[in-house]
């Protein structure tokens, strides 16, 4: 069966600092059989994650693709295999192939039917900007079931970003991630081991993609750019500490143009693994047929990050210990999605 690489994205593109955000609508009647690729390598130690999915028909969420053999090559011919870590999820340890600025990388995906796909090589840029994370507590309007509009507390994430002056233009993309701590029940026996603390990762506003070219800037400082808004509808996440991370990706010109094409074609809420409104040609090719260009994207980018944190004392609401009221997770916090016992260095 012939397959096609595809992407499933809503993008909100910022072309200049302080510019308005435009939404553009696009629909497609493409059938299924599209492989959805989401991943990259960055100038920091591994692991590096990759998600693969396969659409079944138009407007249906892709099913995970679990039976691929995937490896990553650098410009010196070194390669390393991805390991399957979950349904449609793969991870590269980074023991042989490590992300570094100036390094060139390409992905190779082999399917059980013998089809082999790869990414056009990309080089991690040598230079990146410097993002600062700024948090503001405010409110956003929300309509209740009765139709009444009320203000609910929210956290606004902004950035002041410094863009270095260079001879060659920089192409930048922002994203926001957050991590909160969750502590289990205190043990009932005094000799029992202490409760575990989990750290739970979340991507904020994943349907929002903000990019900029330094060619469109009038100065090297981008001030007060809003990146995400988070309603405080799960207060337990702020009982200990909740860290928001502003990530700044220095991407290739090809990647930047890719996001511009996406912005011109689609306006559909969701993340890259939600309902597919359209496909955009990326950097994936069919290695069995040079004339056949597939869809999807594997990026190589430099990455700088800046954290800012919130605790319950910063919020205008009262927050009590969520355990034991939250049930099973209070005895095994690893039941929380995207949780780990490994404490981040910035926490």
C-alpha positions in Angstrom: 0.0 0.0 0.0 1.3 3.4 -0.9 1.6 5.8 2.0 2.0 9.5 2.2 3.7 11.6 4.8 1.5 14.3 6.2 1.3 17.0 8.9 -1.6 18.0 11.0 -1.2 21.5 12.3 -2.8 24.7 13.1 -0.3 27.5 12.9 -0.5 31.1 14.1 2.5 32.9 12.5 4.0 36.1 13.9 5.8 37.8 11.0 6.9 40.9 12.9 7.2 41.8 16.5 3.8 43.0 17.7 2.1 42.0 14.5 -1.5 40.7 14.5 -2.2 37.0 14.3 -4.2 35.9 11.3 -6.1 32.6 11.0 -6.4 31.0 7.5 -8.9 28.3 6.7 -8.2 25.3 4.4 -10.0 22.0 3.9 -9.0 18.8 2.1 -10.7 15.6 0.9 -7.6 13.5 1.0 -8.1 9.8 2.0 -6.0 8.0 4.7 -2.7 6.3 4.4 -0.7 9.4 5.5 2.2 8.9 7.8 2.4 11.7 10.4 6.0 12.6 11.4 6.8 14.9 14.4 10.4 15.1 15.7 13.8 16.7 15.6 17.3 16.9 17.0 18.6 19.8 19.0 21.9 21.1 20.3 21.6 19.5 23.7 22.1 15.9 25.0 19.6 13.3 24.2 17.2 11.6 24.3 15.5 13.0 21.2 11.8 12.1 20.7 9.9 11.1 17.6 6.2 10.5 17.0 4.8 8.5 14.1 1.2 8.0 13.2 -0.9 6.7 10.3 -4.2 8.2 9.2 -7.0 5.9 8.3 -9.2 8.3 6.4 -9.8 12.0 6.0 -10.7 13.8 9.2 -9.9 10.9 11.5 -7.2 11.1 14.2 -4.1 9.0 13.1 -3.5 5.7 14.7 0.0 5.1 16.2 2.6 3.6 13.9 4.5 1.1 16.0 6.4 -1.1 13.6 8.9 1.2 11.9 12.6 0.8 12.1 14.1 4.3 12.5 17.6 5.6 12.7 19.4 9.0 12.6 22.6 9.8 10.7 25.1 12.6 11.1 27.3 14.1 8.4 30.1 11.8 9.3 28.1 8.6 8.5 27.5 7.7 12.2 24.1 6.4 12.9 21.9 5.4 15.9 18.6 3.5 16.1 15.5 4.9 17.8 13.9 2.8 20.5 10.1 2.3 20.7 9.0 3.8 24.0 5.2 3.9 23.6 2.4 3.7 21.2 3.7 5.6 18.2 6.5 7.0 20.3 10.2 6.6 19.6 13.3 7.8 21.4 17.0 8.2 20.4 19.3 8.0 23.4 21.9 10.2 21.7 24.8 8.0 22.7 26.3 7.8 19.2 24.6 10.7 17.3 24.4 13.9 19.4 22.9 17.2 18.5 25.5 20.1 18.1 25.5 23.4 16.4 26.9 23.1 12.9 26.1 19.4 12.8 24.1 17.9 9.8 21.5 15.2 10.3 19.1 13.1 8.4 16.3 10.6 9.4 15.6 7.2 7.9 12.3 5.3 8.3 11.8 1.8 7.1 8.3 0.2 7.1 7.5 -3.6 7.1 6.5 -3.5 3.4 10.0 -2.4 2.4 9.2 1.2 1.9 12.1 3.5 3.0 11.7 7.2 3.6 14.2 9.8 4.7 14.6 13.5 5.5 16.6 15.9 3.5 19.7 16.7 5.6 19.4 19.7 7.8 22.2 21.6 9.7 21.6 23.0 13.2 22.2 26.7 13.0 25.3 28.1 14.7 23.5 31.1 16.4 20.3 31.5 18.4 18.5 34.2 20.3 18.0 34.6 24.0 14.4 34.3 25.3 13.3 35.6 28.7 10.2 34.1 30.3 7.7 36.5 31.8 4.6 35.4 33.7 1.5 37.5 34.5 -1.6 36.5 36.5 -4.8 37.8 35.0 -8.2 36.6 33.9 -9.9 35.4 30.7 -13.7 35.4 30.0 -15.4 32.0 30.1 -19.0 31.2 29.3 -20.8 28.9 31.8 -23.4 26.3 30.9 -26.1 28.8 31.6 -24.6 31.2 29.1 -23.3 33.6 31.7 -19.9 35.2 31.1 -17.5 35.1 34.0 -13.8 35.9 34.5 -11.6 33.0 35.4 -7.9 33.2 36.6 -5.3 32.5 34.0 -1.5 32.7 33.5 -0.2 34.6 30.6 3.3 33.7 29.3 5.2 36.4 27.5 8.8 36.8 26.4 11.4 39.5 25.9 13.8 38.0 23.3 17.2 39.3 22.3 18.1 38.5 18.7 21.8 38.8 18.0 22.9 40.8 15.0 24.4 38.5 12.3 25.4 38.8 8.7 23.0 36.0 7.8 19.3 36.2 8.8 18.0 34.1 11.8 14.8 32.2 11.6 13.2 31.7 15.0 10.3 29.8 16.5 8.9 29.9 20.1 7.2 27.2 22.1 6.0 26.9 25.7 6.2 23.9 27.9 5.4 23.6 31.6 6.3 21.2 34.4 4.6 20.8 37.8 5.5 18.8 40.9 3.0 16.3 42.4 3.7 14.6 45.8 2.1 11.3 46.8 0.4 10.6 50.2 2.5 10.6 53.3 3.2 6.9 54.3 1.1 5.6 57.2 4.0 3.8 58.7 6.9 5.8 60.2 9.5 3.4 58.8 8.1 3.4 55.3 10.0 5.1 52.5 9.2 8.8 51.8 6.5 9.6 49.2 7.6 10.0 45.6 7.5 13.3 43.9 6.6 13.2 40.2 7.3 15.9 37.6 4.6 16.2 35.0 5.3 17.8 31.6 2.7 19.6 29.4 2.9 21.4 26.1 1.1 24.8 26.3 -1.0 26.0 23.4 0.4 23.3 21.0 -1.9 24.6 18.2 -0.1 27.9 18.3 3.1 28.2 16.2 4.9 31.5 16.4 7.9 32.2 14.0 9.8 35.2 12.9 12.7 36.1 10.6 15.3 38.6 11.8 14.9 40.3 8.4 11.5 41.6 9.6 12.8 43.1 12.8 13.5 46.8 13.4 15.6 46.2 16.5 17.3 43.2 18.1 14.9 43.2 21.1 11.4 41.7 20.9 9.5 42.9 24.0 6.4 41.5 25.6 5.4 39.0 23.0 2.5 36.8 24.2 3.1 33.1 23.7 0.4 31.3 25.6 -2.6 31.7 28.0 -3.3 28.9 30.5 -6.6 28.8 32.5 -6.1 27.8 36.1 -8.8 25.1 35.9 -6.7 22.4 37.6 -5.5 24.2 40.8 -3.7 21.1 42.2 -1.0 21.6 39.6 0.1 24.7 41.5 0.1 23.2 45.0 3.9 22.9 45.1 5.5 24.6 42.1 4.7 25.0 38.4 7.5 26.0 36.0 6.8 27.5 32.6 9.6 27.1 30.0 9.9 29.4 27.0 11.8 27.6 24.3 13.4 29.5 21.4 14.3 27.4 18.4 16.8 28.7 15.8 15.5 26.9 12.7 16.6 26.6 9.1 15.2 28.7 6.3 13.6 25.6 4.8 11.8 25.0 8.1 10.7 28.6 8.3 9.3 28.6 4.8 7.5 25.3 5.7 5.6 27.0 8.5 4.8 29.9 6.3 3.2 27.5 3.8 1.2 25.9 6.6 -0.1 29.3 7.7 -1.3 30.0 4.2 -3.2 26.7 4.0 -4.9 25.7 7.2 -7.0 26.9 10.1 -8.0 23.9 12.2 -7.7 23.7 16.0 -5.7 20.8 17.4 -2.1 19.5 17.6 0.0 17.8 15.1 -1.7 14.5 16.0 -5.3 15.7 15.8 -7.7 15.7 12.8 -5.8 16.3 9.5 -7.1 19.4 7.7 -4.3 19.5 5.1 -0.8 18.3 4.2 2.2 20.5 3.4 5.3 19.4 1.6 8.2 19.2 4.0 11.6 17.6 3.9 10.7 13.9 3.7 11.4 12.0 0.5 10.9 8.4 -0.8 14.3 6.8 -0.9 13.1 4.2 -3.3 12.0 6.8 -5.9 13.9 10.0 -6.2 11.1 11.6 -8.2 8.5 11.0 -5.6 8.6 13.6 -2.8 6.6 12.8 0.3 5.2 14.9 3.1 6.3 15.5 6.7 9.2 17.2 8.5 12.2 16.3 10.7 13.9 19.4 12.0 17.4 20.2 13.2 17.4 23.3 15.5 19.4 25.2 18.1 17.4 25.5 21.3 17.6 28.1 24.2 15.2 28.0 27.1 14.2 30.3 29.9 12.1 29.2 33.0 9.7 31.1 35.3 7.7 29.6 38.1 4.4 29.9 40.0 3.4 28.6 43.4 0.0 28.6 45.1 1.1 31.7 47.0 1.2 33.7 43.7 -2.4 32.8 42.8 -5.7 34.6 43.7 -7.3 31.4 44.8 -6.9 29.0 47.7 -5.3 25.7 46.9 -5.2 22.7 49.3 -3.2 19.5 49.2 -4.9 17.4 46.4 -4.1 14.1 48.1 -5.8 11.8 49.1 -8.8 13.2 47.2 -7.3 12.4 43.8 -7.4 8.7 44.4 -4.9 6.2 42.8 -2.4 8.9 41.6 -1.8 9.8 45.2 -0.3 6.4 45.8 1.5 6.2 42.4 2.0 9.5 40.8 3.5 7.9 37.7 -0.1 7.2 36.7 -0.2 10.9 35.7 0.3 11.3 31.9 3.8 12.5 30.9 5.2 12.1 34.5 8.7 11.2 35.6 10.5 10.8 38.9 13.6 12.6 37.5 13.7 16.1 38.8 14.5 18.8 36.2 17.7 20.8 36.9 15.7 24.1 36.8 13.1 22.9 39.5 
